[in-house]
Amino acid sequence: MKDIWLILFGVAVHVVFLLSIFDIYFTTPLVHGMTPHSIPLPPLADRLVLIVADGLRADSLFEQDENGQTRAPFLRSKIEKDGAWGVSHTRMPTESRPGHVALIAGFYEDVSAVTKGWKENPVEFDSVFNESRYTWSWGSPDILPMFAKGATGSHVFTHTYDAEDINFASEDASELDTWVFGKVKDFLEEAKRNETLSKMLSKDKIVLFLHLLGLDTQGHAHRPMSRYTRCIQ
């Protein structure tokens, strides 16, 4: 009888330890109910254009091709002459959604999102898009909706291609990026004719977000040292 109680006690202790893992590590770290604060200083610019090349490796971007030429001459010129630059180091999990949450919302992905398959927001969070006056975004249906869903009001506009267009067997996944660039070009042309849209763009706190999934899709399908490098160009 004493052995049975000892076994039951041991099982109970292990169950408590197992449940404590979920209580500690799968509980959201986000704190709600805080008062937002803005910086009184004037902004460096009225508009932010955020272009994210999903899946882009730093070594593939910086190294030269077989002809001794850089694969991204425009970005290289900005690095050498005009802009500030750096190399970010990611952390697990190295997926698209956690990386974009860190970039746009400013915190590491809520681990409780794993219960939703990294597709939904189990706990709503604030982001740069939500604090903007207007945000227009173009890109993947897996990334853009999660920032629009948690935004207050109707000032975050998303334009995505169909999920079926993401084909990992495609010979040229750069078509996804071409779609984004085409839509942005149409958007800017429309602003020239649409007075309402033009006035919206002329205000401050404007964000234009371009999510480029072609590199990530190409890398998964054909490995980094194949068509992936040509997709950078």
N, C-alpha and C positions, 0 to 999 in steps of 0.2 A: 504493500500500500504506500509505503514511504517513497519507493522508486517511482510510482505512478505520479505522485504529487510533484516530485522533482522534475519529471519529464514535462508535465503540464506547465510548471513554472518556467522551465527553459523555453518551451514553445511560446509562452506569453511574452517573455522578454524579447525573443527574436521578432515577434509580431510588432511589438512596440518600437523596436529599432527600425524595422522596415517602414512602418508608417511615419516615423520621424523624418526619414529621408524625404518623403513627399512633402511633409509639412514645412521642412526647412528649405529645401532646394527648389520645390515646385510651387512656391508661394510668391506672388508678384512683389518685386521690390519697390514698385511705384507708390508714391504717396499722393493722395488726392485731397482736394479742398484747399490747396494753397493759393494765395493771391498772386496773379501774374504781375510782373514788374517790367517796365520798359526803360531803356537807356535814354537819358535826356539829350545826349550828344547827337549832332546831326549825322546821318548815315554817310558812308563813303560813296554810295551810289543809290539811285532810286530803284534800280532793277538788278536782279540777280539771275544769271543764266547758269543753271547747274546741268552739266552734261556728265553722265555716268556711263562709262564703258564697262558694262558688267563682264567680269571674268578676265579683265586685262591684267596681264602679268607685267611687273615693272621691268624685268630683264628683257622681255620681248619688245617692250617699248623703247628702251634705251639702247639696246645693242644695234649694231649696224648689220645690214643685209650682206649677201654674198658679193655685192658690188661696192661695198664700203660706204653705202649711203644709209641715212637714217630712214626708218619706215614712216615716221611722222614729222616731216620737215617743218610744218607750221608750228606744232607744239614745241619742237626742238628750238626753233628760233625764239619763241616766247620764253622758254626756260633760260636760254643763254643771254637774252638781251632785255626783256621787259618784266616778265612775271616772277612771282615767288613760287617755289615748288618744294615738295617733300615727298617722302615715301612713307605711307602708312602701313602699320603692321596689324593684321587682323587677329582675331581670336576665334576660338570654336564657339558655335558651329560656323564653318566657312560656307555659308549659303547666301543666296542673293538677299533674302528678306532680312536676316539679322544685320547684314552689312549696310543696307539702306536705312534701317531703323537707327543705327549708330550715326550715319551721316546726317540724316534729316531730323531725327528726334533728339539726338544727343545722349543716348544711353545705350548700353548693351541690351540686346534683345531679352524681353521678358521670357524667362524659361518656361513659364506656364503656357506659352504659345505652342509648345510641343504637343500639348493635348489637343490642339486644333490642327495639327499637321503643318504648322508654320504658315497657315493660309488665312486665319482670322485673328482678330484682336480679342483675346479673352478679357483684357482690361484696357480700356481706352487710354490713350496717351496724347500729350501735346506734341506739336512739331513746328518746324519753321513754316510749313505750308499753312498750318492752322493760324499762325500769328501774322501771316501776310495779309495784304489787302485783297489781292487776287493772285491765284496760282493757276497756270496752265501747264499741263503735263501730257507727254506723249510717250508711249512705249508699251511695255508688257502688261497683260491683264493680271499677272501674278503679283505685281509690285504696286502699281498706281492706286488701285481701289482701296488698299488698306489705309492710305493717308487721307483719301477723300471721305471714307466712311467715318473716321473719327473727328472730322473737322466740324466746327460749329458754323452754322449758316451754309450758304451755297456759293462760296467764293473759290472753291477748289474744283477746277474743271479737268476732267481726264479724258484722254482720247487713246484708245487701245485697239490693237488688231485682234483678230480672233485667236483663241487659244490653239485652234487647229493649225494655224499658220506656223507655229513653233515646231519645226520638223528637224529632229536630230539626225535624220538620214539625208538631209538636203546637201547638195554639193556646194551650195553657196548661201550660207545663212546671213550674209550681209544684206540680203533683201529686207530683213527686218529693220535694219538701221536705215536703209534707203527709204523705207516707208515712213519712218519717223522724220527724216529730213524733208521729205516731200510734204508731209502734213504741216510742218513748221513753216515751210516756204508758203504754202497756201494760206496759212493763218496770217502771216505778215502781209501778204497781198490783200487779204480780206480786210485787214485793218486800214489799208489805204482807202478803201471804198466805204467802209462802215464807220460812220462818225461815232456811234456809241462805243464800239470796240476800240477805236482810236483814243477816245477820252479815257477809257479804262486803262489802257496801256501807258498813258501819259502821266498817271498818278505815281506816287511813291509806294514802296513796300510791294513791288511786283516780283513774282518768281516765275521763271520759265524753266521747266524741268524736262530734259531729254534723256530717256532711259534707253540705252543701246544694248540689246541682248544678243546681237549677232556674234560677237566674240565668244561669249560664254557658250552659246549653242555650237559654234564651230569647234571650240576646244573640246567639248564633251564628245562630239561626233568623230573628230579627226585628229585629236591630240594637238598639243601646243606647237609642235614643230612641223606643221603641215600647212593646210590652207588657212590655219589660224593666223599665221604671220601675214599672209596677204590680206586678210580681213582687216588688219590694223591700217593698212594703206587706204 
